[in-house]
Amino acid sequence: MISRVVDHRIITGIICFIGCWNSTTAVEAQVNVAKPGLAVVPFDAQQAKQHQIQWSRFLRCEIERSNRIDMDLVLVPPGEFLMGCSPEMLEATLTWADRVRQLAPGTERRRIQDEERPQHRVVITRPFELGRTEVTIGQYRRFVEQTGYVSETEKFGGGNSALTDEKDSRKKTAVWKTPGYQVTDNSPVTQITWNDCVVFCNWLSGEENLPASYTVQVDATYKLVPSGVGYRLPTEAEWEFACRAGATGQYSFGNDAAQLPEYAWFDKNADHVGAGKVASKLPNAFGLFDMHGNAWERCQDWFAADWYSRSPLADPAGPIEGARRIARGGAWHYFDLHCRCSYRNNSSPIGRTGNIGFRVARTITVKQD
């Protein structure tokens, strides 16, 4: 009889422990969790998940959460990887570019040689959250309706342009809610400028009582606040690390472009005109959707073709100044070549088209008791 009582207490204790482990209180009580190591590429999908689990326990946060506007965010652990096109892949990539007849002869060859090299070691020292998908029209609509914000695209006279005084009346209707093709609230938002993206980020920070990540300068441009914890655009290095999710090949799933239709909307499978519904393809090992294709994604960095030859090891954030900003990932009417992890595109900060959008990032810090 006594042994039964003891067994019952043991079982009850185990049940209570499991229940507590799954509760927020228990997660927050994990004060003495050791700091995990960096997620050093290469690693597979199972290891990617383990890195996320270990860092979520240390940071006392969830691997995936929804914020106040029902935007899903994914934890990306800090890590180390080789950024850019490897010497082994260079020749095959250049041959690939030569086969794409629609491209101007030699243009992509020069871009790949000049901009994706040298491959170099990068360390992302801080964990961060990244949007599970690109920001959608529905999410951007909520921002506009709540603030009354008028996009620069509308102020400048329409989309598909990089002019501040666009006179072509045919471009007037190309704005974020009518980008030039049929959309739903689950389509990625496009036809917005870089400034339009960061104003959204500041608003989103305010929604969660976080300090704004960008300050307005006297010339009406926006500057990132150093070491901020609000919403922002990802750096180019953060973007590529998150896109690779442990992979070293052309894509997050390997080198076989024949598999790309399972992961991306691009020219060979976008049988409709326009971007597809977000998260309608397979995610990468971190659980991020549409890192390949659908819409180019704006990054924080200024663009410089030779940046890789002078990029610092830890947390590179691009040149101090420039004329164009980085965009990554490919888009719905671009080629499989452009959807590669290492491909670099760039755009005018005031440029806006129906194929460039963005996703948000946010640096995570350890919760203090």
N, C-alpha and C positions, 0 to 999 in steps of 0.2 A: 504493500500500500504506500509506504513511504517512497519507494522508488518511482511509483507512478506520479506522485506529487512533484518530485524532482524533475522527472521527464517533462511533465506539463509546464513547469516553470521555464525549463530550458527552451522548449518549443515556443512558448509565449514570448520569451526574450528575443529569440531569433526573429519571429514575426514582427515584433516591435522594431527591431533593428533595421530590418528590410524596409519597413514602412517609413521609418525616419530617414533612411538613406535616400529615399525617393522624394522627400519633402524639401521645400526651400530652406526650412530651418536647419536641416541636417547639412545641406550644401554650404550654407553660410557658416556652419560651425566648424568646417574643416580648416582650422587656422594653421595647422602645422603641416600642410601638404607641401612636399618638397618641390622646388621649381623644376619643371621638366627641361630636358635639353632641347636644342633646336631641331626642327624637322629638316634634316639634311637630305636633299635630293641625291639619288633616286630613292623613292619608296612607292609601294603599291597601294591599292585602294584600301586594303585592310589596315595597313600601317598609317595611312592618311587619317582614317577614322580614330585610330589609337592616339595619334598626336592631338587630334581635336579633343578627345576625351580627357587626356592628361592635362591639357591646358585649361579646359573648362573647370576641372576640379581645382586646379591651382588658383585660377582667377575667380572662382565661385560665380560662374556665369553659365548660361546655357550654350550648347553648341549651335542651336538655331532658335531664334526668338522672333516674335512679331512686335513691331513698335506701335506707337499710338495711331498711326495711320494704316495699320495692318500691312505694313511692308515687312517682308521676311528678311532677316539678316543672318549670316552664317559666320561662325568663328573661324578665322584663318590663323593658325599658329605661326609664331616667328620661325624663320628657317634660313637655310643656306642653299644656293643653287648656282648653276652656270647660266648666265643670261646671254641671249643672243644665239646666233647660228653657229653650230660647231664646225670645225674644219672638216670633219668626216661627212657632214651633211651638205656642205657648201656646194660642191660640184653637182650633186644630184639636184639641189634646189635651183641652181643656175640653169641646168638643162631643162628642168621643169618650167622655168620662166620662159625659156626660148620656145617651148612648145605651145605656149598660150598665144595664139595668133592674134587675138583681139588687142593685145597690148602693143604699145609703140615699141618697135624693135630696139632692144638694148636698154630700154628704160628701167624695167624691173631688175635686169641683171645689175645695172649700176646701183640701184637702190639697195639691193640685197648686199652687194659687196661693200658699199660705202657705209650703210646704216646699221646692219645687223652684226657687224664685226668691229673689234675682236670680241669673241665670246669671252666673258670675264666673270669672275666669282663675285657674288653679291650676298650679303647677309642682311636679312630683315630682322632687326633686333626686337621689334615690338609686335605683340599680337594685335590683330585688328578684326573688326567686323566688316563684311562686304555684303552688299545687296545680293540676295539669292538670285534675283533677276535684274534686268535693266529696269530703270524707273519707267512706270507705265503711264499711259495717257490718263487713266483714272486717278492715279496718285498725283500727277501734275495738275489735273483739274481741281482736285481738292485744295491744293495750294493756291491756285488762282482764285477760286471762289471764296476762300477764307480771307485772302489778303487784297484782292482786287488788282493783283500784279498784272502789268501789261508787258509782254515779252519784248525784247529788243527786236526780234523778227518783225513784230507788228509795228513797232516804232520806225523801223528802217524801211518799211514798204513791202515786206514779203520775204518768202523763203527762196531756196535755191539760188542764193546770192551771197556775196561777201561785201556788198556795198552798204553804206550807212544811209544812202538816199536812193533806194531802188525805184526806178521810174517805170519799169515794165509792168503794166497792169495785170498781165497774165500771172505774175508771181505773187500778187497781193493776197490771194486766197490760200497760198501755201504757208500755213502756220501750224502750230503744235497740234491743234484739234482737227485740222483738215490738211494733212501733209502732202496731199496729191494722190492718195490712194485710199481705199476703204480701210477703216480702222475700227477697233472696239476699245473699250476701256482697258483691255488686257494687252493691247499692242504697245511696244516700246515708244515712249515719247521721242519725237524727232523735230526737226525744223526749229531748233532753239540754239542760241549762242552759248559760248562758254560762260559768260556772265549770267545768263539765264539759269544755267546749271548750279552755279555757286550761290545764287540768291535762294534757290530752292533748298540747298544744303543748310543755309543759315536759318531759314524758316523751320526746317525739320529739327534743327538743334533746339530752337525755341519751344517746339512742341514737347520736347522731353526735358525742358528746363536745363539745357546744356548751354555753355557759352558758345557764341558764334565762332566759327572757324575762320571767317573772312572779315576783314575790315575794308571799308570803302576808302580809296585814295582820292586825292584832290582832282585827279584826272578821270574820276568815275570808274576806275578799274578796281579790281579786288585783289587783296593780298592775303595770303594764308598766315594765320597766327601760329608762330612756332610752338610746338608741343601742345597744341590744342586737343581737346577731347570731344569736340562737337563733330557734326557730320561734315564731310568734305569729299573731294574727288580722290581716288586712289593715285598714288604715284605710279609711274610706269613700271618700276621694279616690283612694287606690290602687285600690280595687275598681272605681270607675267608669272610671278611666283604662284599666285592664286589660280591662274589659268592652267599652268602645268600640273598643279596638284600632285607633285611627286614625279612627273614624267620628264623624260629627257629627249623625246622625239619631236616630230613636227607638230603633233597634236597632243592633247591631254590623254588620248587613248592609244597613242602609238604613231606609226608612220604611214599607215594604209589610208590613203585619201578615199578609197572606196567605202570606208565606214563613216565618212563625214556626214552623209545624209541622215544618219541616226542621231547626230549631235547638233546639227546646225542647219539654219536656213541660209542658202547661198544660191548662186546662179543656176546650178544644175537641178535643184529640187524646189526652188521657189516658183512654182507654176502659176502663181498669182503675182500681180504687181504690188509690191510693198512688203513691209516686215510682217513676220508671222506672230501669232500669239506667244507671249513669253512662256517659258517652261513647258513647251509642247514637244521638246526633244529631250534626249538623255542628258543628265547632269555629269559633271566631272567627279573625281574622287572626293572632293571637298563638299559636294552637294550643290555646286553652282551651275546654273543653267545659262545657255546662250553665250558662253565665253568665246565660242567660235560662231561667227556669223550673226545674222539677224540685223543688228545695228552696230556700227562702229561705236566704241565707248571712249568718251573723252577722259583724259587723265590730267593730273595736276601739272605735269612738267611742261616747260618750254621745250621745243624741238631744236636739236642740233645734230646734223648728220654725223659729226665726229665725236659725239658725246661718249660713246663706249670706250674711246681711247683715253679718256680722262675722268671717267666716273669713279667716285670713291667706293670703297669696299662696303661700308655700312650705310644702310638706308639712303641710297642715292635719291635725290629729288629733282634732278635735271639742272640745266643751266640757270644762272641767276636771272637772265633776261633773254628775250627772243622775240620773234615776230609771229610764230605759229605754235600751236599747242599739239601735244601728242594725242593720237586716237588709236585704239587697238581693237583687234578681234575680227575684222572683216564685217561684211554686211550682206543683205539679202540678194543684191544683184552684183556682188563681187565674186571672184573665183576662189577655188579651193586653195590656191597659192596664198591668197590674202588672209585666209582664216587660220594660218599657222600661228603657233604660240609666239614665235619670235618676230613676226612681221610688224613693221613700224609704219604707221601712217601719220599724217599731220594735217592740221587745218587751221585756218585763220580763226582767232578768238571770236570774231564777229561773223564768221561763215556759218551758214545753216543750210542743211539739205534734209531730204527725207530718209537719209540712211545713217545719220549720226545722232546717237543718243548718249546716255550715261548711266552709270550705277554709282551708288554712294558707298563711302567707306567711313569708318570711325575707329580711332585708336582706342584700345581697351587698357585700362589700368587695374591693378589689384585693388579689390574692395577693402576699405579700411574699417575696422571694427569701431 
